[in-house]
Amino acid sequence: MKIMKKKYFILLVLVASFSACTDKFEEFNTDVKNPAVVEGESLFTNAQFDMVYYLSSTNVSINIFKMMSQYWTECTYIDEANYDLTNRPIPANIVLGY
């Protein structure tokens, strides 16, 4: 009985090792969600979208241009209205992928 189990185990190992081999190794190694080559049109479209988002956003941590041109003003945080940009690092607050 012990020899029979050993033969079945060896047969199982051989079948598993031969069925694990494949010729489609490159397909397993290719990341389809993150392409290596990106078209320029999609990058340009994304840059246009980001520019419109940053210029039209009402978030003070992202868009300070309306305060610098005095379209808006603030009562509490008046650093941007006074052109003092050293107290708050606003470029560090920009997060891509809203």
C-alpha positions in Angstrom: 0.0 0.0 0.0 2.9 2.3 0.8 4.5 1.7 -2.5 1.2 2.4 -4.3 0.9 5.8 -2.6 4.5 6.6 -3.5 3.8 5.8 -7.2 0.7 8.0 -7.2 2.6 10.8 -5.6 5.4 10.6 -8.2 2.8 10.4 -11.0 1.0 13.4 -9.6 4.2 15.4 -9.4 5.1 14.6 -13.0 1.7 15.5 -14.3 1.7 18.8 -12.4 5.2 19.7 -13.6 4.3 19.0 -17.2 1.0 20.8 -17.1 2.6 23.9 -15.5 4.9 24.5 -18.5 3.5 26.9 -21.1 4.6 28.7 -24.3 2.7 31.8 -23.3 5.2 33.1 -20.8 5.3 36.6 -22.3 1.5 37.0 -21.8 1.9 36.2 -18.1 4.7 38.8 -17.8 2.9 41.6 -19.6 1.1 44.2 -17.5 -2.0 45.2 -19.5 -3.2 47.9 -17.0 0.0 49.9 -17.1 1.2 50.2 -20.7 4.9 51.0 -21.4 4.0 53.2 -24.4 1.4 55.9 -24.1 -0.1 57.9 -26.9 0.6 61.6 -26.9 -3.0 62.5 -27.4 -4.1 61.0 -24.2 -1.3 62.7 -22.2 -2.2 66.1 -23.8 -5.9 65.6 -23.0 -5.1 64.7 -19.4 -2.9 67.8 -19.1 -5.8 70.0 -20.5 -8.2 68.5 -18.0 -5.8 69.1 -15.1 -5.2 72.7 -16.1 -8.9 73.4 -16.2 -9.4 71.7 -12.9 -6.7 73.7 -11.2 -7.7 77.0 -12.7 -11.4 76.6 -11.9 -11.1 75.0 -8.5 -12.4 76.8 -5.5 -10.0 75.0 -3.2 -7.6 77.4 -1.6 -4.9 74.8 -1.2 -4.9 74.2 -5.0 -5.9 77.5 -6.7 -4.6 80.8 -5.4 -4.7 82.6 -8.7 -8.1 84.2 -8.0 -6.8 85.5 -4.7 -3.7 86.8 -6.2 -5.6 88.8 -8.8 -8.0 90.0 -6.0 -11.1 88.3 -7.5 -11.5 86.7 -4.1 -10.3 87.7 -0.7 -10.3 86.0 2.7 -10.7 87.1 6.3 -8.8 84.4 8.1 -5.9 83.4 5.9 -4.7 86.6 4.2 -1.2 85.4 3.2 -2.1 84.7 -0.4 -3.8 88.1 -0.8 -0.7 89.7 0.5 1.5 87.6 -1.9 3.2 85.8 1.0 3.5 82.3 -0.4 6.2 81.1 1.9 4.0 80.2 4.9 1.9 77.6 3.0 3.6 75.3 0.5 0.7 75.2 -2.0 2.6 73.2 -4.8 3.1 70.4 -2.3 -0.7 70.2 -1.8 -1.4 69.3 -5.4 -2.5 65.7 -5.6 -3.0 64.0 -9.0 -6.0 61.8 -9.3 -8.8 63.6 -7.5 
